[in-house]
Amino acid sequence: MNIAIITARGGSKRIPHKNIKEFCGKPIIEYSIEAARQAGIFDTVMVSTDDNKIAEIAKNAGAEVPFMRSTETSNDYATTADVLMEVLEKYKERGIRYENACCIYPTAPFVTGNKLRQAMEMLVKEKKDSVMPVVPFSFPPLRGMVINDGKLEYKWQEYAMKRSQDLEEIYHDCGQFYAFRVAPFEKEKKLVTDNTAGMIISELEVQDIDNETDWQLAEMKYRLLKEKGRL
């Protein structure tokens, strides 16, 4: 059995009510819920939240909210792994055990059912502990610079004269979702292990949303992708 867990805490300091703020016409969390449902591979699509308004919107969008998030996993120090462990434990108390799961962030409008399906297929076929979407850094980090005593210098001098195309490609987390097998996750209590696969996503389909400018950029990218028929 497969479960999609959308983690949506109520508190948001930089963007008020971030998880339910309107994004291109509807609450942003609805994109994650719709993607999980459209994937057609999840026996359960649920939202873990401590906020009644988020719970109401989630249910109206077709997700389950069978229980509210605890105080312990709703504070600023709780990790994503803490939240996922709580959800899986709550279902086990109800006699329901899942083999595979996918943690989806509530502010991930570029996630699609097809991407989730692809990640879950990779998880099973390649026998990985987890699969996460990644994107290449737009500029090679190995050519990065630092400021020391007011002077600009290369962080790694050995790469200063290297051509960008000769440097190893380095990726970073898209911050959208994580597909994982429940058994190794419960053992390791982390989503990235030494048996994690990366699913490469284009830069156009990735945007951190930490402030209002990020939000506007994300909406611009979303509209462009819709015009191109890629969403």
HUGI-V477869 format. One record per residue. N is the residue number from 1. RES is the residue in one letter. SS is DSSP state (A for helix, B for strand, O for the rest). D_CENTER is the distance of its C-alpha to the mean C-alpha in whole Angstrom. Layout:
N/RES/SS/D_CENTER
N/RES/SS/D_CENTER
//
This chain:
1/M/O/21
2/N/B/17
3/I/B/15
4/A/B/12
5/I/B/11
6/I/B/9
7/T/B/9
8/A/O/11
9/R/O/14
10/G/O/17
11/G/O/18
12/S/O/17
13/K/O/19
14/R/O/18
15/I/O/18
16/P/O/19
17/H/O/18
18/K/A/15
19/N/A/13
20/I/A/16
21/K/O/17
22/E/B/19
23/F/B/17
24/C/O/19
25/G/O/21
26/K/B/19
27/P/B/17
28/I/O/13
29/I/A/12
30/E/A/14
31/Y/A/12
32/S/A/10
33/I/A/13
34/E/A/15
35/A/A/12
36/A/A/12
37/R/A/16
38/Q/A/17
39/A/A/16
40/G/O/19
41/I/O/18
42/F/O/17
43/D/O/20
44/T/B/18
45/V/B/15
46/M/B/15
47/V/B/14
48/S/B/14
49/T/O/16
50/D/O/19
51/D/O/20
52/N/A/22
53/K/A/21
54/I/A/18
55/A/A/19
56/E/A/22
57/I/A/20
58/A/A/17
59/K/A/20
60/N/A/22
61/A/O/19
62/G/O/20
63/A/O/17
64/E/B/19
65/V/O/19
66/P/O/22
67/F/O/22
68/M/O/20
69/R/O/18
70/S/O/21
71/T/O/22
72/E/O/21
73/T/O/17
74/S/O/18
75/N/O/19
76/D/O/18
77/Y/O/18
78/A/O/16
79/T/O/13
80/T/A/10
81/A/A/12
82/D/A/15
83/V/A/14
84/L/A/13
85/M/A/16
86/E/A/18
87/V/A/17
88/L/A/18
89/E/A/21
90/K/A/22
91/Y/A/22
92/K/A/24
93/E/A/26
94/R/O/27
95/G/O/27
96/I/O/24
97/R/O/22
98/Y/O/20
99/E/O/20
100/N/B/16
101/A/B/13
102/C/B/9
103/C/B/7
104/I/B/5
105/Y/B/4
106/P/O/8
107/T/O/8
108/A/O/7
109/P/O/10
110/F/O/10
111/V/O/9
112/T/O/12
113/G/A/14
114/N/A/15
115/K/A/12
116/L/A/11
117/R/A/14
118/Q/A/15
119/A/A/12
120/M/A/14
121/E/A/17
122/M/A/17
123/L/A/16
124/V/A/19
125/K/A/21
126/E/O/21
127/K/O/21
128/K/O/18
129/D/O/16
130/S/B/13
131/V/B/11
132/M/B/8
133/P/B/8
134/V/B/10
135/V/B/13
136/P/B/16
137/F/O/17
138/S/O/19
139/F/O/22
140/P/O/23
141/P/A/22
142/L/A/26
143/R/A/28
144/G/O/26
145/M/B/29
146/V/B/30
147/I/B/32
148/N/B/35
149/D/O/38
150/G/O/37
151/K/B/37
152/L/B/35
153/E/B/34
154/Y/B/32
155/K/O/30
156/W/O/31
157/Q/A/34
158/E/A/34
159/Y/A/32
160/A/O/33
161/M/O/35
162/K/O/33
163/R/O/32
164/S/A/29
165/Q/A/29
166/D/A/30
167/L/O/27
168/E/O/25
169/E/O/21
170/I/O/19
171/Y/B/15
172/H/B/12
173/D/B/8
174/C/B/7
175/G/B/4
176/Q/B/2
177/F/B/3
178/Y/B/6
179/A/B/9
180/F/B/12
181/R/B/16
182/V/A/17
183/A/A/20
184/P/A/19
185/F/A/16
186/E/A/19
187/K/A/21
188/E/A/19
189/K/O/17
190/K/O/14
191/L/O/11
192/V/O/13
193/T/O/16
194/D/O/19
195/N/O/18
196/T/B/15
197/A/B/15
198/G/B/13
199/M/B/12
200/I/B/14
201/I/O/12
202/S/O/15
203/E/A/15
204/L/A/16
205/E/A/13
206/V/O/10
207/Q/O/11
208/D/O/10
209/I/O/12
210/D/O/14
211/N/O/17
212/E/A/19
213/T/A/20
214/D/A/16
215/W/A/16
216/Q/A/19
217/L/A/18
218/A/A/15
219/E/A/17
220/M/A/20
221/K/A/17
222/Y/A/16
223/R/A/20
224/L/A/21
225/L/A/19
226/K/A/20
227/E/A/24
228/K/O/23
229/G/O/22
230/R/O/19
231/L/O/17
//
